[in-house]
Amino acid sequence: MDFINQALNFYSEEIEAYTLYSYLSKIEKSPEIKKRFKKLSEMEKNHAAFWEKFLKDRKAQVPKLKSQPFKLFIYRIFRKLLGNKLFVTILEMNETSTTECYFKFLNEVPLSDEEKTVLSRIIEEELEHEKLFSQQKDRISIENIRDFIMGMNDGLVEILGTVTGLSAVYPKNPITVGTAGLVVGVAGALSMAIGAYTSVRSQRQVNEGIKKKMELLFKVSKERAKEEFLNKLQDSGIPMEVGEEIAEKLNNNEEAMTNLLTEEITENEVKSALYTGIAYLVGLVFPVIPYFFISSSSLLALAFSVIFAAIALSIVGTVVSVASESLSIKGKITEMVITGLGAAALSYLFGTLVQKVFGITA
């Protein structure tokens, strides 16, 4: 029966998750994180036990699953690189679709009242997994992930466009194309890093200016400060009567009013600049590297450059989807690959036009 095969898949997935979280709880040094991974492993163990009982009650053979040490080692590396919160989010992406399957299973398969109760609880627990790490501050914050994604995406698209355009101009000189792409890329990485530094620092300075203004207003005139606060609330779309009620309740709380008017900047500008610049350099490697290994034809190197860039854009699209926790992976990958390769195609046409107009041959 089809639902038996489904249950077998559910069982194997839960056993794999239990093995992983159990392994992570054993190697984790932080007592707090160790406790969280242990809690997840116990949840998954109980879920696997439910599916095992479900299968045995229906006389189905429960498979004995083998351990996968290499897979666990890879997961360990990714957890170190990404931090606990993002790592668990990635793992739970598969479980999101699994949870939907559980819900469908609950409503379509004949189950006892007890099985329905347990499966409902399992669905609830699966949806709560990520909350165990929702307050976890990882070494790589969401702002740093944003910086890395932005830098890598720009490096990929801009340098792919550069080498594509130059390939049309220098079809028989791939080293020239690759070298030019590398030079443009390094300059671009420096520009992006400086831009990220300036952006974060400027936002911090703007917020500091707003705070100082509000502090001064409170010292000179509380009524004027309250009016300023009301104006800001209205600008954000809050109705006047609601704004007045909030202002009245916070009338003597200078700190609360100031915090509501300013966005807290926790990002470090130096760290942001480093992540953006390094990510840009990582991004440029994919479209540039084929030109240093294929010496016969820029167009042949371009073909590999496009393939490498498409793979890298797919990876970036996946990370964007994971970080957002709401975007479709397939949709985001399609969007990024089409826009990136579209820009490259336009660059090639422009390069061809330049070659024709100026009569460049190489």
Secondary structure by P-SEA (a helix, b strand, c coil): caaaaaaaaaaaaaaaaaaaaaaaaaacccaaaaaaaaaaaaaaaaaaaaaaaaaaaabbbbbbccccaaaaaaaaaaaaaccaaaaaaaaaaaaaaaaaaaaaaaacccccaaaaaaaaaaaaaaaacccccccccccccaaaaaaaaaaaaaaaaaaaaaaaaaaaaccccaaaaaaaaaaaaaaaaaaaaaaaaaaaaaaaaaaaaaaaaaaaaaaccaaaaaaaaaaaaaaacccaaaaaaaaaaacccaaaaaaaabbbbcccaaaaaaaaaaaaaaaacccccccccccccaaaaaaaaaaaaaaaaaaaaaaaaaaaccccaaaaaaaaaaaaaaaaaaaaaaaaaaaaaacccc
